[in-house]
Amino acid sequence: MQRDQLIQCGPAASLAHDYATVRVTSARLAASLTPEDMCVQSMPDASPAKWHLAHTTWFFEAVVLLPHLPGYRAFDERYFYLFNSYYEALGARHPRPERGLLTRPTLLQVLAYRAHVDAAMTRLLQDDLAPALAALIVLGLNHEQQHQELLLTDIKHLFSRSVLLPAYAAHLPAPEQSPAALEWVDFPGGSTEIGHRGTDFAFDNETPRHPVLLAPYQLASRPVSCGEFLEFMADGGYRRPEFWLSDGWAAVSTQAWQAPFYWRLADDGCWRVFTLHGEIELDAAAPVCHLSFYEAAAYAEWANARLPTEFEWEAAAATLAPQGRFADSAWLHPAAAPGGGLQQMYGDVWEWTRSSYDPYPGFRPLAGAVGEYNGKFMVGQIVLRGGSIATPPGHIRATYRNFFPPAARWQFSGLRLARDA
């Protein structure tokens, strides 16, 4: 799906096509999973695949259909409790850490729920809609795309916990590329505009557009590779507190981190890594991923560099097309890219920044229940930019702000170095 197919609030026929495309994609991502795969919750921060399919359906039912389609009847009113995520304005909800206990409704019932809501949405989308309602549906489509990415990252974590180390997708040969030599790309700094502008879709946390003043800076031409991170490890990176923020060192000490998440030192002395294609030999050329912010910051300190601010990252990416390797790739794992210049700003791995997830000057949440979408999470989180191999194509842009707690490791999160010019 091309970016402009989804973000415009255009005629109902176009919106109906976009709706069908996104919903079919979610079903396709889950098609290789068994009912048992789709019921289990491997940790409190993850959700079962069945829950993702139901929750994204709940969004359209609770936020779009009930208020806007006369005569709509809920599939099952109990689902409003079961599949609400965090919307206080829409009522009580099942506790997040207990989503894996929901053996009922069955997968077949969840699929019937999706079909029921899809049929009602088809009726709603037969006629042109008021701009505000069309915008609400576009928000729901982007919300579902976010859950498509979460479905992939969550099933990867689940499969990694199995002694069988199952593969989500066929084990294909990895792209064979040597990483380009790391170069430093200069940026002049100065006053620049940050944030979304125009009529295309954006989340509320990307607004309002506002000026920032940047000192001259440099960005690394590509993300840090696994081989480069191995050098940090060999130099005692996980054992030397001088590289770590205080909270990061506490995490290393209490959780016994010795390598990025999903890495395993095999009996033959070689590192192996668990992927959506099963366990494979570590590719030293590939971008390192599944790092916490603490690990990314420690590596940057060891490398006599730093992480970029989200404003430096956006200013550098603003003139680049959002092209890269996303979830439509047959190989669902980061790989090296050849060539010089600024590479892989989009796709492969999310890039940690040094910026706290804060509201932009003048930020106001959306009206109604969807005002809870982003604003209330603006504390204690760090911004990531650029998308990953699990991000749906067409879903990313230069102004997109992802965010996670600094200790999170199960996302496809890596880093790009920065330094003062």
VENDAQUI-V933027 format. One record per backbone hydrogen bond with DSSP energy under -1.0 kcal/mol. NH is the residue of the N-H (numbers start at 1). CO is the residue of the C=O. Records with the same first field share a line. If there is no record, write none. Layout:
NH->CO, CO
This chain:
5->2
6->3
7->3
10->8
15->11
16->12
17->13
18->14
19->15
20->16
21->17
22->18
23->19
24->20
25->21
26->22
27->23
28->24
29->25
30->26
33->30
38->34
39->36
46->43
50->38
52->48
53->49
54->50
55->51
56->52
58->54
59->55
60->56
61->57
62->58
63->59
65->60
66->61
68->64
69->65
72->69
79->76
80->77
82->78
83->79
88->86
90->87
91->88
94->81
98->95
99->96
101->98
102->99
103->101
110->106
111->107
112->108
113->109
114->110
115->111
116->112
117->113
118->114
119->115
120->116
121->117
122->118
123->119
124->120
125->121
126->123
134->130
135->131
136->132
137->133
138->134
139->135
140->136
141->137
142->138
143->139
144->140
145->141
146->142
147->143
148->144
149->145
150->146
151->147
152->148
153->149
154->150
155->151
156->152
157->153
158->154
159->155
160->156
161->158
162->159
165->162
168->276
169->276
172->170
185->219
187->217
190->214
192->212
194->210
196->206
206->203
207->204
210->194
212->192
214->190
217->187
218->419
219->185
220->417
221->183
224->415
226->286
227->284
229->225
230->226
231->227
232->228
233->229
234->230
235->231
236->233
237->232
239->236
243->240
244->241
249->245
250->246
251->247
252->248
253->249
254->250
255->251
261->290
263->260
264->272
266->270
269->266
272->264
273->280
274->262
275->278
278->275
280->273
282->271
286->283
288->224
291->413
293->406
294->406
296->292
297->293
298->294
299->295
300->296
301->297
302->298
303->299
304->301
305->300
306->418
313->309
314->310
315->311
316->312
317->313
318->314
320->317
323->321
327->391
329->326
333->331
343->221
347->386
348->325
349->347
350->412
351->385
352->414
353->383
354->308
357->381
358->356
363->360
371->368
372->369
373->370
377->374
378->375
379->377
382->404
383->355
384->402
385->351
389->348
391->388
395->392
400->397
402->384
404->382
408->405
413->411
414->350
418->306
419->218
421->216
